[in-house]
């Protein structure tokens, strides 16, 4: 049993907008990890399972809603109907209230489209109840796969074709909140702790319009504009997850899929060397206060974050605990950073229970302050950002410090173009040791300490333990 418990079980949600490459990406990811010797489970999309069983919208929509539809149809002149029927093949898609045309006009014919089902949720009556039962079914199906993964004798990757929070993108906040309350579901818990990582594959309608197509999907009729809206809604549903990655269309499709696979490998701490050609890296920027008003931000989620550094056997390894919470609900992560081959740092993250977190907290390194932050997560220009606002108590060097982070393969002017315009970004500080959280948390002054770390890649321990940092920081400014 001990051998089973040592195996990794990684729960990944693969989501995205229309024509984003989710299906192809899932297949490639499955093959890649199977070639590494992992067991891979693919959790099917729950809506597809239920709708392919013969459920129709016409079975769910209340009679009065259908009556309104029939009354509208009967009021249409014969000549209009005739003209419509003869031009149906060439007529562009029709949309009503942001809903694909076939879920409004051809409601009796739709049996297998999850997006149309989701768009119809909240109309009246049984559709809302169906969505509620769909989420209950999703939880049970996922739990079955999670248990299979836990008892597997191999490392196990579980790929969920969309996850719990995706449903919130297609239902009003009022109805979503009511559904959460009536089922005693906590959305923070289900978003942050149920899955290890979320990957959103951006729709081709956003940045690769020339490749956006609907012909190969039997029930996809979204135009480019609506597809962009659906893509943004799907991504926004997961804002706040601690490991949420957006894979955009800044490269060709082959490299888009490679970036997605590499992103998963990085989070798992798997060294893949140069097997995947395009590398998305973490970039960090110094932001000058005062903070912009909340109204200047797009939709965002705020979290309280607490970091504790732990004692380690040597200077070439860094270990820390993170407690991250919202509305009184907390998640706990243990992170180990170490140098690897090919010149890249690898971070291995393990989700902890509250009990394990408290046990590991006894190993706290007294040479470091506890770091307190407010973390704000948001999407801008199809890019996912995390902004850390350092709070007291802390070393004076952290007072007023605001750092913005994102993952991207862009550089130079293209990178600058995607940054939030409503923030006063002073400069890029990627890789600068003065802005490393490890160094920021040191109790001793940087001029007097031997613990200041320039890089985990230094040739020997003596190099790691040198001081002589680049500049002294006071009140979050160099």
C-alpha positions as a Python dict, from the first residue, in 0.01 Angstrom:
ca = {
    (1, 'X'): (0, 0, 0),
    (2, 'X'): (291, 234, 72),
    (3, 'X'): (413, 192, -287),
    (4, 'X'): (73, 298, -418),
    (5, 'X'): (65, 605, -197),
    (6, 'X'): (405, 720, -331),
    (7, 'X'): (270, 735, -686),
    (8, 'X'): (166, 1068, -830),
    (9, 'X'): (-198, 1131, -915),
    (10, 'X'): (-236, 1454, -1111),
    (11, 'X'): (-585, 1591, -1177),
    (12, 'X'): (-588, 1820, -1482),
    (13, 'X'): (-879, 2009, -1637),
    (14, 'X'): (-845, 2078, -2009),
    (15, 'X'): (-1090, 2346, -2114),
    (16, 'X'): (-1114, 2617, -2377),
    (17, 'X'): (-1319, 2808, -2628),
    (18, 'X'): (-1460, 2682, -2960),
    (19, 'X'): (-1197, 2554, -3205),
    (20, 'X'): (-917, 2591, -2948),
    (21, 'X'): (-750, 2254, -3004),
    (22, 'X'): (-879, 2089, -2687),
    (23, 'X'): (-960, 1754, -2848),
    (24, 'X'): (-630, 1728, -3034),
    (25, 'X'): (-440, 1853, -2730),
    (26, 'X'): (-598, 1590, -2508),
    (27, 'X'): (-499, 1312, -2747),
    (28, 'X'): (-141, 1436, -2777),
    (29, 'X'): (-109, 1484, -2401),
    (30, 'X'): (-236, 1131, -2342),
    (31, 'X'): (16, 982, -2585),
    (32, 'X'): (304, 1186, -2440),
    (33, 'X'): (246, 1071, -2083),
    (34, 'X'): (176, 712, -2180),
    (35, 'X'): (517, 714, -2351),
    (36, 'X'): (666, 827, -2020),
    (37, 'X'): (517, 518, -1854),
    (38, 'X'): (223, 694, -1687),
    (39, 'X'): (-131, 562, -1666),
    (40, 'X'): (-364, 816, -1827),
    (41, 'X'): (-739, 838, -1763),
    (42, 'X'): (-957, 1066, -1976),
    (43, 'X'): (-1274, 1179, -1802),
    (44, 'X'): (-1536, 1243, -2074),
    (45, 'X'): (-1740, 1562, -2083),
    (46, 'X'): (-2047, 1494, -1869),
    (47, 'X'): (-2284, 1699, -2084),
    (48, 'X'): (-2191, 1490, -2389),
    (49, 'X'): (-2257, 1166, -2199),
    (50, 'X'): (-2604, 1275, -2090),
    (51, 'X'): (-2710, 1441, -2413),
    (52, 'X'): (-2592, 1150, -2628),
    (53, 'X'): (-2831, 932, -2429),
    (54, 'X'): (-3130, 1083, -2607),
    (55, 'X'): (-3208, 1390, -2395),
    (56, 'X'): (-3353, 1674, -2602),
    (57, 'X'): (-3400, 2039, -2518),
    (58, 'X'): (-3765, 1993, -2608),
    (59, 'X'): (-3791, 1747, -2318),
    (60, 'X'): (-3653, 2004, -2078),
    (61, 'X'): (-3798, 2339, -2179),
    (62, 'X'): (-4124, 2422, -2003),
    (63, 'X'): (-4445, 2409, -2205),
    (64, 'X'): (-4509, 2782, -2185),
    (65, 'X'): (-4165, 2855, -2329),
    (66, 'X'): (-4235, 2624, -2624),
    (67, 'X'): (-4576, 2782, -2667),
    (68, 'X'): (-4414, 3123, -2705),
    (69, 'X'): (-4188, 2977, -2971),
    (70, 'X'): (-4484, 2827, -3163),
    (71, 'X'): (-4678, 3152, -3139),
    (72, 'X'): (-4381, 3335, -3284),
    (73, 'X'): (-4355, 3082, -3567),
    (74, 'X'): (-4729, 3097, -3648),
    (75, 'X'): (-4709, 3474, -3679),
    (76, 'X'): (-4449, 3448, -3952),
    (77, 'X'): (-4587, 3500, -4302),
    (78, 'X'): (-4584, 3214, -4551),
    (79, 'X'): (-4369, 3414, -4788),
    (80, 'X'): (-4110, 3473, -4515),
    (81, 'X'): (-4103, 3106, -4429),
    (82, 'X'): (-4062, 3016, -4796),
    (83, 'X'): (-3779, 3264, -4840),
    (84, 'X'): (-3610, 3139, -4528),
    (85, 'X'): (-3628, 2777, -4636),
    (86, 'X'): (-3486, 2841, -4980),
    (87, 'X'): (-3192, 3042, -4849),
    (88, 'X'): (-3117, 2830, -4543),
    (89, 'X'): (-2808, 2680, -4696),
    (90, 'X'): (-2646, 3019, -4756),
    (91, 'X'): (-2793, 3220, -4472),
    (92, 'X'): (-2535, 3330, -4212),
    (93, 'X'): (-2576, 3211, -3853),
    (94, 'X'): (-2847, 3388, -3654),
    (95, 'X'): (-2793, 3470, -3288),
    (96, 'X'): (-3034, 3575, -3019),
    (97, 'X'): (-2923, 3702, -2679),
    (98, 'X'): (-2580, 3548, -2730),
    (99, 'X'): (-2724, 3201, -2793),
    (100, 'X'): (-2630, 2997, -3105),
    (101, 'X'): (-2919, 3006, -3352),
    (102, 'X'): (-2997, 2635, -3354),
    (103, 'X'): (-3062, 2626, -2978),
    (104, 'X'): (-3331, 2891, -3028),
    (105, 'X'): (-3488, 2799, -3362),
    (106, 'X'): (-3425, 2426, -3402),
    (107, 'X'): (-3463, 2329, -3039),
    (108, 'X'): (-3635, 1999, -3116),
    (109, 'X'): (-3342, 1879, -3327),
    (110, 'X'): (-3060, 1934, -3080),
    (111, 'X'): (-2954, 1628, -2880),
    (112, 'X'): (-2575, 1630, -2852),
    (113, 'X'): (-2433, 1983, -2821),
    (114, 'X'): (-2307, 2066, -2468),
    (115, 'X'): (-2269, 2436, -2550),
    (116, 'X'): (-2626, 2465, -2667),
    (117, 'X'): (-2748, 2284, -2358),
    (118, 'X'): (-2546, 2519, -2139),
    (119, 'X'): (-2675, 2823, -2326),
    (120, 'X'): (-3034, 2716, -2264),
    (121, 'X'): (-2982, 2673, -1889),
    (122, 'X'): (-3190, 2908, -1679),
    (123, 'X'): (-3465, 2962, -1937),
    (124, 'X'): (-3730, 2799, -1724),
    (125, 'X'): (-3821, 2490, -1530),
    (126, 'X'): (-3647, 2162, -1594),
    (127, 'X'): (-3337, 2296, -1774),
    (128, 'X'): (-3203, 2448, -1453),
    (129, 'X'): (-3266, 2120, -1273),
    (130, 'X'): (-3094, 1929, -1550),
    (131, 'X'): (-2781, 2145, -1514),
    (132, 'X'): (-2787, 2084, -1140),
    (133, 'X'): (-2808, 1708, -1194),
    (134, 'X'): (-2537, 1733, -1458),
    (135, 'X'): (-2297, 1881, -1200),
    (136, 'X'): (-2388, 1611, -948),
    (137, 'X'): (-2316, 1349, -1213),
    (138, 'X'): (-1988, 1518, -1306),
    (139, 'X'): (-1867, 1507, -946),
    (140, 'X'): (-1949, 1136, -916),
    (141, 'X'): (-1787, 1044, -1248),
    (142, 'X'): (-1474, 1241, -1163),
    (143, 'X'): (-1457, 1086, -816),
    (144, 'X'): (-1464, 741, -976),
    (145, 'X'): (-1163, 825, -1193),
    (146, 'X'): (-984, 996, -903),
    (147, 'X'): (-1021, 679, -695),
    (148, 'X'): (-896, 463, -982),
    (149, 'X'): (-595, 691, -1008),
    (150, 'X'): (-527, 668, -636),
    (151, 'X'): (-514, 289, -646),
    (152, 'X'): (-311, 267, -969),
    (153, 'X'): (32, 105, -948),
    (154, 'X'): (170, 370, -1185),
    (155, 'X'): (196, 747, -1182),
    (156, 'X'): (-144, 861, -1305),
    (157, 'X'): (-257, 1162, -1509),
    (158, 'X'): (-633, 1223, -1503),
    (159, 'X'): (-747, 1457, -1782),
    (160, 'X'): (-1093, 1604, -1725),
    (161, 'X'): (-1270, 1727, -2039),
    (162, 'X'): (-1387, 2049, -1875),
    (163, 'X'): (-1448, 2074, -1502),
    (164, 'X'): (-1695, 2190, -1241),
    (165, 'X'): (-1646, 2565, -1285),
    (166, 'X'): (-1704, 2556, -1661),
    (167, 'X'): (-2077, 2541, -1597),
    (168, 'X'): (-2067, 2883, -1427),
    (169, 'X'): (-1977, 3045, -1760),
    (170, 'X'): (-2323, 2975, -1903),
    (171, 'X'): (-2552, 3057, -1614),
    (172, 'X'): (-2636, 3383, -1438),
    (173, 'X'): (-2455, 3458, -1115),
    (174, 'X'): (-2789, 3461, -930),
    (175, 'X'): (-2883, 3111, -1046),
    (176, 'X'): (-2527, 2982, -994),
    (177, 'X'): (-2520, 3110, -635),
    (178, 'X'): (-2862, 2959, -568),
    (179, 'X'): (-2746, 2625, -706),
    (180, 'X'): (-2432, 2634, -487),
    (181, 'X'): (-2635, 2712, -173),
    (182, 'X'): (-2904, 2451, -230),
    (183, 'X'): (-2643, 2175, -275),
    (184, 'X'): (-2401, 2295, -7),
    (185, 'X'): (-2132, 2327, -274),
    (186, 'X'): (-1846, 2563, -202),
    (187, 'X'): (-1721, 2705, -534),
    (188, 'X'): (-1388, 2811, -386),
    (189, 'X'): (-1323, 2457, -263),
    (190, 'X'): (-1437, 2301, -590),
    (191, 'X'): (-1231, 2541, -799),
    (192, 'X'): (-906, 2558, -602),
    (193, 'X'): (-865, 2219, -434),
    (194, 'X'): (-1041, 1965, -654),
    (195, 'X'): (-801, 1991, -948),
    (196, 'X'): (-421, 2031, -954),
    (197, 'X'): (-407, 2240, -1271),
    (198, 'X'): (-636, 2410, -1523),
    (199, 'X'): (-533, 2462, -1885),
    (200, 'X'): (-741, 2684, -2111),
    (201, 'X'): (-685, 2641, -2485),
    (202, 'X'): (-773, 2976, -2644),
    (203, 'X'): (-1019, 2967, -2934),
    (204, 'X'): (-878, 3011, -3282),
    (205, 'X'): (-1132, 3294, -3307),
    (206, 'X'): (-899, 3491, -3082),
    (207, 'X'): (-564, 3536, -3254),
    (208, 'X'): (-583, 3271, -3527),
    (209, 'X'): (-903, 3371, -3703),
    (210, 'X'): (-790, 3234, -4038),
    (211, 'X'): (-797, 2885, -3887),
    (212, 'X'): (-1133, 2919, -3714),
    (213, 'X'): (-1381, 2678, -3869),
    (214, 'X'): (-1716, 2522, -3784),
    (215, 'X'): (-1751, 2267, -4064),
    (216, 'X'): (-1583, 1978, -3882),
    (217, 'X'): (-1798, 2008, -3571),
    (218, 'X'): (-2145, 1862, -3613),
    (219, 'X'): (-2305, 2115, -3384),
    (220, 'X'): (-2082, 2423, -3384),
    (221, 'X'): (-2229, 2737, -3536),
    (222, 'X'): (-2060, 3013, -3337),
    (223, 'X'): (-1942, 3308, -3541),
    (224, 'X'): (-1603, 3458, -3461),
    (225, 'X'): (-1742, 3731, -3234),
    (226, 'X'): (-1954, 3494, -3028),
    (227, 'X'): (-1672, 3239, -3014),
    (228, 'X'): (-1449, 3506, -2858),
    (229, 'X'): (-1715, 3582, -2600),
    (230, 'X'): (-1757, 3213, -2515),
    (231, 'X'): (-1380, 3175, -2491),
    (232, 'X'): (-1352, 3464, -2246),
    (233, 'X'): (-1640, 3331, -2036),
    (234, 'X'): (-1484, 2985, -2019),
    (235, 'X'): (-1149, 3129, -1910),
    (236, 'X'): (-1304, 3370, -1658),
    (237, 'X'): (-1480, 3081, -1484),
    (238, 'X'): (-1141, 2956, -1360),
    (239, 'X'): (-984, 3287, -1256),
    (240, 'X'): (-837, 3236, -911),
    (241, 'X'): (-724, 2875, -943),
    (242, 'X'): (-365, 2863, -812),
    (243, 'X'): (-234, 2689, -1124),
    (244, 'X'): (-437, 2824, -1414),
    (245, 'X'): (-255, 2845, -1749),
    (246, 'X'): (-383, 3003, -2068),
    (247, 'X'): (-235, 2867, -2393),
    (248, 'X'): (-282, 3137, -2655),
    (249, 'X'): (-237, 3146, -3033),
    (250, 'X'): (95, 3332, -3039),
    (251, 'X'): (260, 3037, -3216),
    (252, 'X'): (150, 2789, -3480),
    (253, 'X'): (-80, 2505, -3373),
    (254, 'X'): (194, 2243, -3342),
    (255, 'X'): (386, 2460, -3098),
    (256, 'X'): (63, 2557, -2921),
    (257, 'X'): (9, 2191, -2833),
    (258, 'X'): (376, 2154, -2737),
    (259, 'X'): (348, 2454, -2503),
    (260, 'X'): (45, 2295, -2340),
    (261, 'X'): (229, 1967, -2282),
    (262, 'X'): (537, 2149, -2156),
    (263, 'X'): (320, 2351, -1917),
    (264, 'X'): (192, 2032, -1755),
    (265, 'X'): (543, 1888, -1733),
    (266, 'X'): (674, 2203, -1564),
    (267, 'X'): (405, 2191, -1297),
    (268, 'X'): (478, 1823, -1234),
    (269, 'X'): (853, 1880, -1215),
    (270, 'X'): (925, 1652, -1512),
    (271, 'X'): (1250, 1739, -1689),
    (272, 'X'): (1180, 1715, -2063),
    (273, 'X'): (1500, 1885, -2180),
    (274, 'X'): (1463, 2026, -2531),
    (275, 'X'): (1198, 1778, -2645),
    (276, 'X'): (950, 2062, -2693),
    (277, 'X'): (1087, 2352, -2892),
    (278, 'X'): (889, 2654, -2773),
    (279, 'X'): (923, 2746, -2406),
    (280, 'X'): (673, 2961, -2221),
    (281, 'X'): (855, 3127, -1934),
    (282, 'X'): (749, 3312, -1623),
    (283, 'X'): (805, 3687, -1647),
    (284, 'X'): (791, 3929, -1356),
    (285, 'X'): (739, 4306, -1344),
    (286, 'X'): (772, 4570, -1073),
    (287, 'X'): (456, 4777, -1033),
    (288, 'X'): (456, 5118, -871),
    (289, 'X'): (180, 5222, -632),
    (290, 'X'): (-64, 5351, -543),
    (291, 'X'): (-288, 5072, -665),
    (292, 'X'): (-543, 5143, -935),
    (293, 'X'): (-906, 5145, -823),
    (294, 'X'): (-1087, 4811, -837),
    (295, 'X'): (-1310, 4951, -1111),
    (296, 'X'): (-1005, 4982, -1339),
    (297, 'X'): (-959, 4604, -1335),
    (298, 'X'): (-1147, 4348, -1540),
    (299, 'X'): (-1314, 4063, -1348),
    (300, 'X'): (-1074, 3952, -1075),
    (301, 'X'): (-1037, 3726, -772),
    (302, 'X'): (-850, 3828, -456),
    (303, 'X'): (-677, 3584, -219),
    (304, 'X'): (-486, 3599, 105),
    (305, 'X'): (-152, 3419, 65),
    (306, 'X'): (98, 3318, 334),
    (307, 'X'): (442, 3168, 261),
    (308, 'X'): (675, 2991, 507),
    (309, 'X'): (1026, 2883, 408),
    (310, 'X'): (1140, 2551, 554),
    (311, 'X'): (1478, 2423, 666),
    (312, 'X'): (1670, 2239, 394),
    (313, 'X'): (1971, 2009, 394),
    (314, 'X'): (2171, 2233, 160),
    (315, 'X'): (2169, 2575, -6),
    (316, 'X'): (2091, 2436, -351),
    (317, 'X'): (1739, 2336, -251),
    (318, 'X'): (1459, 2568, -143),
    (319, 'X'): (1142, 2442, 27),
    (320, 'X'): (838, 2641, 125),
    (321, 'X'): (477, 2610, 234),
    (322, 'X'): (196, 2817, 91),
    (323, 'X'): (-145, 2880, 244),
    (324, 'X'): (-389, 3043, 5),
    (325, 'X'): (-743, 3137, 99),
    (326, 'X'): (-1063, 3311, 4),
    (327, 'X'): (-1379, 3352, 210),
    (328, 'X'): (-1234, 3146, 495),
    (329, 'X'): (-1147, 2847, 273),
    (330, 'X'): (-780, 2752, 242),
    (331, 'X'): (-562, 2535, 21),
    (332, 'X'): (-212, 2421, 116),
    (333, 'X'): (87, 2355, -110),
    (334, 'X'): (440, 2228, -39),
    (335, 'X'): (695, 2342, -301),
    (336, 'X'): (1052, 2227, -352),
    (337, 'X'): (1276, 2421, -591),
    (338, 'X'): (1596, 2262, -712),
    (339, 'X'): (1834, 2296, -1007),
    (340, 'X'): (1801, 2047, -1288),
    (341, 'X'): (1982, 1960, -1607),
    (342, 'X'): (1939, 2183, -1909),
    (343, 'X'): (1973, 2494, -1691),
    (344, 'X'): (1618, 2525, -1566),
    (345, 'X'): (1481, 2534, -1212),
    (346, 'X'): (1217, 2273, -1140),
    (347, 'X'): (941, 2333, -889),
    (348, 'X'): (772, 2022, -751),
    (349, 'X'): (440, 2108, -590),
    (350, 'X'): (241, 1880, -362),
    (351, 'X'): (-107, 1955, -235),
    (352, 'X'): (-138, 1908, 141),
    (353, 'X'): (-414, 1852, 391),
    (354, 'X'): (-449, 2100, 675),
    (355, 'X'): (-302, 1845, 913),
    (356, 'X'): (4, 1782, 694),
    (357, 'X'): (50, 2157, 659),
    (358, 'X'): (59, 2206, 1036),
    (359, 'X'): (303, 1917, 1077),
    (360, 'X'): (541, 2057, 816),
    (361, 'X'): (514, 2405, 964),
    (362, 'X'): (729, 2284, 1256),
    (363, 'X'): (1021, 2278, 1008),
    (364, 'X'): (998, 2653, 945),
    (365, 'X'): (1333, 2824, 883),
    (366, 'X'): (1380, 3104, 1137),
    (367, 'X'): (1622, 3279, 901),
    (368, 'X'): (1321, 3388, 693),
    (369, 'X'): (1025, 3610, 766),
    (370, 'X'): (680, 3472, 698),
    (371, 'X'): (559, 3639, 377),
    (372, 'X'): (206, 3783, 369),
    (373, 'X'): (47, 3892, 41),
    (374, 'X'): (-278, 3983, -123),
    (375, 'X'): (-286, 3809, -461),
    (376, 'X'): (-510, 3943, -737),
    (377, 'X'): (-578, 3721, -1041),
    (378, 'X'): (-725, 3854, -1366),
    (379, 'X'): (-730, 3823, -1746),
    (380, 'X'): (-618, 4101, -1982),
    (381, 'X'): (-562, 4069, -2357),
    (382, 'X'): (-620, 3696, -2330),
    (383, 'X'): (-333, 3674, -2081),
    (384, 'X'): (-362, 3546, -1724),
    (385, 'X'): (-190, 3763, -1461),
    (386, 'X'): (-116, 3728, -1090),
    (387, 'X'): (-37, 4044, -896),
    (388, 'X'): (117, 4010, -549),
    (389, 'X'): (80, 4299, -305),
    (390, 'X'): (315, 4246, -9),
    (391, 'X'): (172, 4310, 336),
    (392, 'X'): (313, 4361, 684),
    (393, 'X'): (464, 4222, 901),
    (394, 'X'): (766, 4194, 675),
    (395, 'X'): (1118, 4323, 626),
    (396, 'X'): (1122, 4697, 536),
    (397, 'X'): (1248, 4602, 189),
    (398, 'X'): (901, 4458, 114),
    (399, 'X'): (700, 4761, 219),
    (400, 'X'): (486, 4883, -69),
    (401, 'X'): (617, 4611, -300),
    (402, 'X'): (387, 4506, -587),
    (403, 'X'): (495, 4239, -837),
    (404, 'X'): (308, 4127, -1148),
    (405, 'X'): (366, 3782, -1300),
    (406, 'X'): (252, 3590, -1605),
    (407, 'X'): (365, 3303, -1828),
    (408, 'X'): (430, 3380, -2193),
    (409, 'X'): (651, 3296, -2489),
    (410, 'X'): (642, 3660, -2608),
    (411, 'X'): (937, 3896, -2580),
    (412, 'X'): (1021, 4261, -2650),
    (413, 'X'): (749, 4488, -2784),
    (414, 'X'): (505, 4199, -2824),
    (415, 'X'): (538, 4129, -2452),
    (416, 'X'): (488, 4496, -2362),
    (417, 'X'): (176, 4509, -2578),
    (418, 'X'): (-10, 4251, -2367),
    (419, 'X'): (62, 4414, -2029),
    (420, 'X'): (-223, 4586, -1841),
    (421, 'X'): (-239, 4954, -1936),
    (422, 'X'): (-411, 5050, -1610),
    (423, 'X'): (-104, 4956, -1402),
    (424, 'X'): (210, 5168, -1361),
    (425, 'X'): (467, 4907, -1462),
    (426, 'X'): (817, 5030, -1374),
    (427, 'X'): (1035, 4761, -1530),
    (428, 'X'): (1079, 4391, -1595),
    (429, 'X'): (1257, 4212, -1309),
    (430, 'X'): (1249, 3852, -1436),
    (431, 'X'): (1536, 3654, -1286),
    (432, 'X'): (1668, 3943, -1076),
    (433, 'X'): (1763, 3806, -732),
    (434, 'X'): (1655, 4128, -557),
    (435, 'X'): (1295, 4035, -639),
    (436, 'X'): (1317, 3667, -547),
    (437, 'X'): (1076, 3582, -266),
    (438, 'X'): (1349, 3371, -105),
    (439, 'X'): (1575, 3677, -74),
    (440, 'X'): (1293, 3917, 10),
    (441, 'X'): (1198, 3701, 309),
    (442, 'X'): (1549, 3693, 463),
    (443, 'X'): (1560, 3839, 815),
    (444, 'X'): (1918, 3957, 789),
    (445, 'X'): (2018, 4260, 590),
    (446, 'X'): (2142, 4159, 247),
    (447, 'X'): (2478, 4328, 312),
    (448, 'X'): (2538, 4105, 616),
    (449, 'X'): (2394, 3769, 518),
    (450, 'X'): (2556, 3467, 356),
    (451, 'X'): (2218, 3326, 256),
    (452, 'X'): (2147, 3563, -32),
    (453, 'X'): (2084, 3340, -336),
    (454, 'X'): (2181, 3465, -682),
    (455, 'X'): (2078, 3147, -862),
    (456, 'X'): (2011, 2780, -800),
    (457, 'X'): (2230, 2705, -1102),
    (458, 'X'): (2557, 2833, -954),
    (459, 'X'): (2846, 2592, -987),
    (460, 'X'): (2904, 2523, -621),
    (461, 'X'): (2758, 2590, -281),
    (462, 'X'): (3005, 2867, -207),
    (463, 'X'): (2877, 3066, -504),
    (464, 'X'): (2520, 3029, -383),
    (465, 'X'): (2606, 3163, -42),
    (466, 'X'): (2761, 3489, -155),
    (467, 'X'): (2614, 3833, -98),
    (468, 'X'): (2679, 4127, -325),
    (469, 'X'): (2331, 4158, -468),
    (470, 'X'): (2271, 4400, -750),
    (471, 'X'): (2089, 4681, -571),
    (472, 'X'): (1942, 4742, -232),
    (473, 'X'): (1566, 4771, -220),
    (474, 'X'): (1376, 4999, 17),
    (475, 'X'): (997, 5020, 25),
    (476, 'X'): (964, 4797, -278),
    (477, 'X'): (1187, 5012, -497),
    (478, 'X'): (1541, 4951, -623),
}
